[in-house]
């Protein structure tokens, strides 16, 4: 009986040691994962934003951080501007260094925006690359017609107006247009630029900036470049 007791004690000691080892490994794993996440978040060129619905896991509204405020007059004339290059490397532009470009991981449209007004960032895209064939394959190579009929692909729009040819200071050529909602509201300025040597794509820029920040938007727009 005494031998069995000793053997039982050894088994208990062994089980206890194994449990401690397992806990230690788990803690170490969590520390490593946390460290990697922190390092990546610090090194990222832009803050990560998930499109609506991708990380939605319940009925509760996700608390939103307080939106930053900017002195747009100061930013418009500031020399502290940085260069943003899209995740897929299709375009670049300069922007005020105090602002944070928001990107969408894995987004096929290579999208970027800024969180600058009351509209959720994922519904307020600024620059993206539209593939015409995703809307209507018959319009590939007919970029101007596509821009004029862009509203037809969205249920909330009813027409286009103020359609005009447009060219940036960097020489990007395309069109400027406003789309009218079914409620009669005229939307913001939209710009579509031809992508050299690709009849199926246009760079689409939406003026998401408030009225007091138009000098900042204009400066951003005129630094936009297509990356060969």
C-alpha positions as CSV (number, residue, x, y, z in Angstrom):
1,X,0.0,0.0,0.0
2,X,2.9,2.3,0.8
3,X,4.5,1.8,-2.6
4,X,1.2,2.6,-4.3
5,X,1.0,5.8,-2.3
6,X,4.5,6.8,-3.3
7,X,3.7,6.0,-6.9
8,X,0.5,8.0,-6.7
9,X,2.4,11.0,-5.3
10,X,4.9,10.8,-8.2
11,X,2.0,10.8,-10.7
12,X,0.4,13.8,-9.0
13,X,3.7,15.7,-9.0
14,X,4.3,14.9,-12.7
15,X,0.7,16.0,-13.6
16,X,1.2,19.3,-11.7
17,X,4.5,20.0,-13.4
18,X,3.0,19.3,-16.8
19,X,0.1,21.7,-16.0
20,X,2.6,24.4,-15.0
21,X,4.5,23.8,-18.2
22,X,1.4,24.1,-20.4
23,X,0.3,27.3,-18.7
24,X,3.8,28.7,-19.2
25,X,3.8,27.9,-22.9
26,X,0.4,29.5,-23.3
27,X,1.5,32.7,-21.6
28,X,4.6,32.8,-23.7
29,X,2.6,32.3,-26.9
30,X,0.2,35.2,-25.9
31,X,3.2,37.5,-25.2
32,X,4.7,36.7,-28.6
33,X,1.5,37.2,-30.5
34,X,0.9,40.5,-28.6
35,X,4.4,41.7,-29.4
36,X,4.1,40.9,-33.1
37,X,0.7,42.7,-33.3
38,X,2.2,45.8,-31.6
39,X,5.3,45.8,-33.9
40,X,3.1,45.4,-37.0
41,X,0.7,48.2,-35.9
42,X,3.6,50.5,-35.3
43,X,5.3,49.8,-38.7
44,X,2.1,50.0,-40.8
45,X,2.0,52.9,-43.3
46,X,-1.7,53.3,-42.7
47,X,-4.3,52.3,-40.1
48,X,-6.2,49.2,-41.0
49,X,-9.9,49.6,-41.5
50,X,-12.3,46.7,-42.2
51,X,-15.1,47.1,-44.7
52,X,-18.6,47.0,-43.2
53,X,-19.7,43.5,-42.2
54,X,-16.4,41.6,-42.4
55,X,-15.7,41.7,-38.6
56,X,-19.2,42.1,-37.4
57,X,-20.0,39.5,-34.8
58,X,-23.1,40.7,-33.0
59,X,-26.0,43.1,-32.7
60,X,-24.2,45.6,-30.5
61,X,-22.8,48.8,-32.1
62,X,-19.0,48.9,-32.0
63,X,-17.9,52.0,-30.1
64,X,-16.1,54.5,-32.4
65,X,-13.1,56.5,-31.3
66,X,-13.4,60.2,-31.2
67,X,-12.7,61.7,-34.7
68,X,-9.6,63.9,-35.0
69,X,-9.9,67.6,-35.7
70,X,-7.7,69.5,-38.0
71,X,-6.7,73.0,-38.8
72,X,-7.2,72.7,-42.6
73,X,-5.9,76.2,-43.4
74,X,-2.6,75.3,-41.7
75,X,-2.5,71.8,-43.3
76,X,-3.1,73.3,-46.8
77,X,0.1,75.4,-46.6
78,X,2.2,73.0,-44.5
79,X,5.4,71.6,-45.8
80,X,5.0,68.5,-43.7
81,X,3.3,66.4,-46.4
82,X,4.0,62.7,-46.8
83,X,3.7,60.3,-49.8
84,X,1.1,57.6,-49.7
85,X,1.4,54.6,-52.1
86,X,-1.6,52.4,-52.4
87,X,-1.4,48.8,-51.0
88,X,-1.2,47.3,-54.5
89,X,1.1,50.1,-55.7
90,X,-1.2,51.4,-58.4
91,X,-1.2,55.0,-57.4
92,X,0.3,57.5,-55.0
93,X,-0.4,61.0,-53.7
94,X,0.9,63.4,-51.1
95,X,-1.1,64.2,-48.0
96,X,-0.7,66.2,-44.7
97,X,1.6,64.3,-42.4
98,X,-0.8,64.9,-39.4
99,X,-3.5,62.8,-41.1
100,X,-3.8,59.0,-41.2
101,X,-4.6,57.2,-44.5
102,X,-7.1,54.4,-43.8
103,X,-6.6,51.2,-45.9
104,X,-8.8,48.2,-46.5
105,X,-6.8,44.9,-46.3
106,X,-7.4,42.6,-49.3
107,X,-9.6,45.1,-51.0
108,X,-9.5,44.4,-54.8
109,X,-10.2,48.1,-55.5
110,X,-6.9,49.2,-53.8
111,X,-8.9,51.7,-51.7
112,X,-7.8,54.5,-49.3
113,X,-9.7,57.1,-47.3
114,X,-9.5,59.5,-44.3
115,X,-11.8,59.6,-41.3
116,X,-12.7,63.2,-41.5
117,X,-16.5,63.6,-41.2
118,X,-19.6,62.0,-39.7
119,X,-19.9,59.3,-42.4
120,X,-18.3,56.0,-41.4
121,X,-14.9,55.6,-43.2
122,X,-16.0,52.4,-44.9
123,X,-18.9,54.3,-46.6
124,X,-16.8,57.3,-47.5
125,X,-14.1,56.1,-49.8
126,X,-11.7,58.7,-51.3
127,X,-9.5,56.9,-53.9
128,X,-10.1,53.5,-55.5
129,X,-9.4,51.8,-58.8
130,X,-12.6,50.7,-60.5
131,X,-12.6,47.8,-62.9
132,X,-15.1,48.6,-65.6
133,X,-15.8,44.9,-66.4
134,X,-17.2,44.5,-62.9
135,X,-20.0,46.8,-63.8
136,X,-20.6,46.2,-67.5
137,X,-18.1,44.2,-69.7
138,X,-19.5,46.0,-72.7
139,X,-18.1,49.3,-71.5
140,X,-14.5,48.2,-71.4
141,X,-12.5,50.6,-73.5
142,X,-15.4,53.2,-73.2
143,X,-14.2,55.0,-70.1
144,X,-16.1,58.2,-70.8
145,X,-19.4,56.4,-71.4
146,X,-18.8,54.4,-68.2
147,X,-18.3,57.6,-66.2
148,X,-21.4,59.1,-67.6
149,X,-23.5,56.0,-66.8
150,X,-21.8,55.2,-63.4
151,X,-25.0,56.2,-61.5
152,X,-27.0,53.5,-63.2
153,X,-25.1,50.8,-61.2
154,X,-26.4,52.2,-57.9
155,X,-30.0,52.1,-56.7
156,X,-29.7,55.4,-54.8
157,X,-28.7,57.5,-57.8
158,X,-30.8,58.8,-60.7
159,X,-28.6,60.9,-63.0
160,X,-25.3,62.6,-63.6
161,X,-24.7,66.3,-64.0
162,X,-21.8,68.8,-64.4
163,X,-20.0,66.3,-66.6
164,X,-16.7,67.9,-67.8
165,X,-13.2,67.0,-69.0
166,X,-10.6,67.4,-66.2
167,X,-6.8,67.3,-66.0
168,X,-4.6,67.5,-62.8
169,X,-1.4,69.4,-62.4
170,X,0.4,66.0,-62.8
171,X,-1.2,65.4,-66.2
172,X,-3.7,62.8,-65.2
173,X,-6.6,63.1,-67.7
174,X,-10.2,62.2,-67.2
175,X,-13.6,63.6,-66.2
176,X,-15.2,65.4,-63.3
177,X,-18.9,64.7,-62.5
178,X,-21.6,64.9,-59.9
179,X,-24.3,62.3,-59.3
180,X,-27.8,63.1,-58.2
181,X,-29.6,60.9,-55.7
182,X,-33.1,59.7,-56.1
183,X,-34.1,62.3,-53.4
184,X,-32.7,65.1,-55.6
185,X,-29.5,65.8,-53.7
186,X,-26.4,66.6,-55.7
187,X,-23.5,64.5,-54.5
188,X,-19.9,65.5,-54.1
189,X,-17.4,65.9,-56.9
190,X,-16.2,62.7,-58.5
191,X,-13.1,62.4,-60.6
192,X,-12.3,59.5,-62.9
193,X,-8.9,59.3,-64.5
194,X,-7.8,57.1,-67.4
195,X,-5.2,54.4,-66.5
196,X,-2.5,54.3,-69.2
197,X,-2.5,51.0,-71.2
198,X,-5.5,49.6,-69.4
199,X,-8.9,50.0,-71.0
200,X,-10.6,48.2,-68.1
201,X,-9.6,50.5,-65.2
202,X,-10.1,54.0,-64.0
203,X,-8.8,55.7,-60.9
204,X,-11.8,57.1,-59.1
205,X,-11.5,60.0,-56.6
206,X,-14.3,61.1,-54.5
207,X,-14.1,64.6,-52.8
208,X,-14.9,63.6,-49.2
209,X,-13.4,66.7,-47.6
210,X,-15.7,69.3,-46.0
211,X,-16.0,72.8,-47.5
212,X,-13.4,74.3,-45.2
213,X,-10.8,71.7,-46.3
214,X,-11.1,72.1,-50.1
215,X,-7.6,73.6,-50.4
216,X,-6.3,70.4,-48.8
217,X,-8.3,68.2,-51.2
218,X,-7.2,70.1,-54.2
219,X,-3.6,69.8,-53.3
220,X,-4.0,66.1,-52.7
221,X,-5.8,65.7,-56.1
222,X,-3.1,67.5,-58.0
223,X,-0.3,65.3,-56.5
224,X,-2.1,62.0,-57.6
225,X,0.0,59.9,-59.8
226,X,-0.5,56.6,-61.6
227,X,2.2,54.1,-60.8
228,X,3.4,52.2,-63.9
